[in-house]
Amino acid sequence: MKKRVVVWGTGVVGSMVIAEILDHPVFELVGVGVTRSERAGQDVGALLGLPETGIVTTTSVEELVALRPDALVHYGPTAQYADDNIRVITAFLRAGIDVCSTAMTPWVWPGMKQIPANWRDPVTEACAEGGASCFTTGIDPGFANDLFPMTLMGLCGRVDSVRASELLDYTDYEGDYEDEMGIGRTPSYTPLLEIPDLLVMAWGATVPMIAHAAGIELDDITTTWEKWVTPTDRPTAKGVIEAGNVAAIRFTINGVYDGREVITLEHVNRIGLDAAPDWPAGSADDVYRVDITGSPSISQETAFRFTDGSGRAPAVAGCLATGLRALNAVPYVNELPAGWVTALDLPLIPGVGTIR
């Protein structure tokens, strides 16, 4: 029996996942929800440049809940739109429908103390009311920052420090980064994520998760933020970043234990591989890297690529992997007790039906 899923969101991630579902032997797409009214009332295939499917997009949560899917796979907007995300997700949970999502990244570790009660309690209550489960993943935070490092830590007898890094060129990336990261803005501009408390809450949830998995309690979580200003104009998929504006950022979120940084999440995001040449880079372009100092020490790089001739950027391939992690988790989340689900609750997810 196929797993019947509703997808919410037809942006970069949702649209790519929908294309995968339409040709998948394990999942059946039964409904598609959209946030913007101008995208509603259209065949989702026609909307996304795919063959027509007979599935018409809708903004109505009630219509989608009435389809009684096995799960909602939610690719809604970021936590900047928390109220709308919570409205949609809790409606499915109260109806007894499991949710796998990428949107609310703080929910990667729901016990993180920085999460406000009004972001946590409605989901806790909806899970209890409907007897449903809610799992959140994502590239950041997500498998590159929890599944990868924790898997490798399981190969060690001692870990002195673990660092998970995203090292990406955003030149061809069309997602949001101006207000959030300040890329393309003047160096005096303070982006949302430069504010330490916001950075830790938005993207730092895997730091206490890893600490919990390792059996320690952190003394503190700290952050760093650096900007690199381009001396020349730089073309991007979204326009030109003019000379004198920020064209690369580097930040870290650090878990401090016994007076030292033991868990670090690092991002280096550039416009152009030659930007910020003194900052870390992978042995290949556009990689996610894990470095463990311990016994033994381990280094691993993971690259996401399209080899279909489409020319789509590695960052976009990473977005697809983000979405497919949530989709492929559905059968396993369906088997878990009601409540919050994290990466620590899930078994190995090998991707049933992927080899065909």
VENQUI-V725237 format. One line per field, one symbol per residue. ss: DSSP state (H for helix, E for strand, C for the rest). phi: phi as a letter, one per 20 degrees, with the letter a starting at -180 (. if undefined). psi: psi as a letter, one per 30 degrees, with the letter a starting at -180 (. if undefined). A space follows every 10 residues. Layout:
ss=???
phi=???
psi=???
//
This chain:
ss=CCEEEEEECC CHHHHHHHHH HCCCCCEEEE EEECCCHHHC CCEHHHHCCC CCCCCECECC HHHHHCCCCC EEEECCCCHH HHHHHHHHHH HHHHCCCEEE ECCCHHHHHC CCCCCCHHHH HHHHHHHHHH CCEEEECCCC CCCCCCHHHH HHHCCCCEEE EEEEEEEEEC CCCCCCCHHH HCCCCECCCC CHHHCHHHHH HHHCHHHHHH HHHHCCCCCE EEEEEEEEEC CCCEEECCEE ECCCEEEEEE EEEEEEECCE EEEEEEEEEE CCCCCCCCCC CCCCCCEEEE EEEEECCEEE EECCCCCCCC CCCHHHHHHH HHHHHHHHCH HHHCCCCCEE ECHHHCCCCC CCCCCC
phi=.feecdddoc egfgfffgff ffddfddcfd acdceeffee mcfffffdmd gfdndefbee ffffffflff aedddfffff dggfgfgfff ffffendfcc cdfeggfgcf fgffffgfed fgfgfffffe mddcdccqfb frffdcgfff ffffddebce accdcdccee gdedfebfff dnfneffffd fgfffgffff ffcdffffff gffencdffa cdccbcccee ecfcfcfdpd efgndfcacc ccccedblnc fdccdcccdd dnfeflfeeg befdflcdcc cddrceeccc dcddbedenf mffgffffff fgffgffffg gefgeeffpf ccgfeefgde nfnfeb
psi=klkkkkkjkh aeeeeeeeee efgkffkkkf lkklekeffl gkkeeeeggl kkfgkkllfj eeeeeffhlf lkjjhallff heeeeeeeef eeefggklkk lfeifffeif fkffkleffe eeeeeeeeef hlljkkalej laefgeeeee eeffglfkje lkkkkkjkkg egkgakfdee fgkfllffkj leffjeeeee eeggffefee eeefglkkel klllklkkkk flkjklfgak jlkflkgklk llkkkkkhgl jfkkkkkjkl jkffkifflk llflkilkkk kkkbjlkkkk kkkklkgggf gkleeeeeee eeefeeeffe eeeffllkak klfffkakjf ikgej.
//
